[in-house]
């Protein structure tokens, strides 16, 4: 499950406020890196409510380096 840091949640709230005040140019997308996999990105979405409706699965094998990464 993707969990957003509080600073990201605040930015999303600020973007919604900008949208509600008349600016229709706000566009949002996310990127993230995980372990040794390629960078993932979402589609660019516009609007006061965004729903990325996205599931990403990473096939991993338990290893010492993965456990260190997760720590």
JOJORA-V601644 format. One record per run of one state. SS is the DSSP state (hx for helix, st for strand, lp for the rest). FROM is the first residue (numbers start at 1). TO is the last residue. If there is no record, write none. Layout:
# JOJORA-V601644
ss = (SS:SS)
from = (FROM:FROM)
to = (TO:TO)
This chain:
# JOJORA-V601644
ss = (lp:hx:lp:st:lp:st:lp:st:lp:st:lp:hx:lp)
from = (1:6:21:27:29:31:33:40:42:45:47:64:71)
to = (5:20:26:28:30:32:39:41:44:46:63:70:71)
